[in-house]
Amino acid sequence: MSKADELVGAALEALAREDEAAFDSAAAFLADRDDAERVLVEVVTRAISGLWRNGWQPADVVRIAARRLTDWHGRAAADLIAWEMRAYAPATVDERWRDQLAGLEAAVWWQGGYLAARQARDGAGRLVTVSGVLELLGLLTGLPRLESLSPPPGAARRTVQARPHAVSEKTLVRVRGLLAKAESTSYEAEAETFMSAAQSLMAKYSIDAAMLDARPGGGEDPAGIRVGIDAPYEQPKAVLLDLIAEANRCRVIWSKELGFATVLGFRADLSFVEMLFTSLLVQAQTALVNSGTKKHGTGRSRNKTFRQSFLSAFASRIGERLAEATAATVAQESAGRGTDLVPVLAAREQEVEQAVERLFPNLVSHAVRTSWDREGWAAGRTAADQAGLEAR
């Protein structure tokens, strides 16, 4: 083991002990060494490779780095993920991973050594850069194993032809357009029209996929995605996601300590759930800002309880609206096709439940408890009635 390796180990041990002085000392000695660049990047790259084997995906790593440390650490994580991903042939990288890397704008943008390039881009000293990468490494080496939602890089096998009923980009573009219109209009009736149109469109698409899967030779398996649940007010946000998922025959498992929820379902439904959740959070936040500051009669702020109640009521009412829109679409499609779609869709839900049991055999449910504010609850219900049910 080289001296640089020893210093990296000493820095990680100091982080684990929360010994700031020992960490600063090890980082300073490491920053002065010529081999610090090679050793540190190699160690971080190995840690990232290990995370892929433990069920983590690129977006998960960047999200938790920014959540538990800083945005800088999130950017550094994206950089070093791009560096690690060079080891895999494109054909062996799952499509969902490629989408995540594109969304993160993860790329090897530097020439030469990463530490020097990062240092120059930030206008920071070498010790600051080395310390930041060491902090990131300390986080990555302590992350738990996650449920595997897709094959890790190097193990994926690209299919020659997409499934005929895989959700098309054309459909998603239409849905995004409807949601964008719902967010931008100031007219409640117009927003609801756009929202209902998007929910109906995706419900019909989901029904088409279910009918195709029910035929011989069909049988797409449920898949999973992870959706960030950010502070503040994580609980009502998680409830909102759960109700959106339920209306679209998906299941949500919230990992509060890791800052995300796992959503299981069929691919077309998952795409819509994620889009609609993002759109409704934007609409809820806009309505919250417009509601202003709230105080008790004594002058003490009650913003926290108001906003908690607002978001809880918003989620509850959105869940009701989505359930109504989905039921109406199922009834309409059943009548139009001359067949009862309920058993087919129930079979899909059962497949999702089986996927939950397989991936989360020790799942535990907890009751949801929240503070309550009468005005906040009423305002949240009103905002939900005005919200557009489309995805951005």
Stockholm file with secondary structure:
# STOCKHOLM 1.0

chainA/1-392         MSKADELVGAALEALAREDEAAFDSAAAFLADRDDAERVLVEVVTRAISGLWRNGWQPADVVRIAARRLTDWHGRAAADLIAWEMRAYAPATVDERWRDQLAGLEAAVWWQGGYLAARQARDGAGRLVTVSGVLELLGLLTGLPRLESLSPPPGAARRTVQARPHAVSEKTLVRVRGLLAKAESTSYEAEAETFMSAAQSLMAKYSIDAAMLDARPGGGEDPAGIRVGIDAPYEQPKAVLLDLIAEANRCRVIWSKELGFATVLGFRADLSFVEMLFTSLLVQAQTALVNSGTKKHGTGRSRNKTFRQSFLSAFASRIGERLAEATAATVAQESAGRGTDLVPVLAAREQEVEQAVERLFPNLVSHAVRTSWDREGWAAGRTAADQAGLEAR
#=GR chainA/1-392 SS CCHHHHHHHHHHHHHHHTCHHHHHHHHHHHHTCTTHHHHHHHHHHHHHHHHHHTTCCHHHHHHHHHHHTCHHHHHHHHHHHHHHGGGSCGGGSCHHHHHHHHHHTCCCCCSSCHHHHHHHHHTCCHHHHHHHHHHHHHHHTTCCCCCCCSCCTTTCCCCSSCCTTSCCHHHHHHHHHHHHHHHHCCCHHHHHHHHHHHHHHHHHHHHHHHHHHTSTTCCCCCEEEEEECCSSSHHHHHHHHHHHHHHTTCEEEEEGGGTEEEEEECHHHHHHHHHHHHHHHHHHHHHHHHHCCCBCTTSCBCHHHHHHHHHHHHHHHHHHHHHHHHHHHHHHHHHHHTSCCHHHHHHHHHHHHHHHHHHCTTCCCCCCCCCCCHHHHHHHHHHHHHSCCCCC
#=GC SS_cons         CCHHHHHHHHHHHHHHHTCHHHHHHHHHHHHTCTTHHHHHHHHHHHHHHHHHHTTCCHHHHHHHHHHHTCHHHHHHHHHHHHHHGGGSCGGGSCHHHHHHHHHHTCCCCCSSCHHHHHHHHHTCCHHHHHHHHHHHHHHHTTCCCCCCCSCCTTTCCCCSSCCTTSCCHHHHHHHHHHHHHHHHCCCHHHHHHHHHHHHHHHHHHHHHHHHHHTSTTCCCCCEEEEEECCSSSHHHHHHHHHHHHHHTTCEEEEEGGGTEEEEEECHHHHHHHHHHHHHHHHHHHHHHHHHCCCBCTTSCBCHHHHHHHHHHHHHHHHHHHHHHHHHHHHHHHHHHHTSCCHHHHHHHHHHHHHHHHHHCTTCCCCCCCCCCCHHHHHHHHHHHHHSCCCCC
//
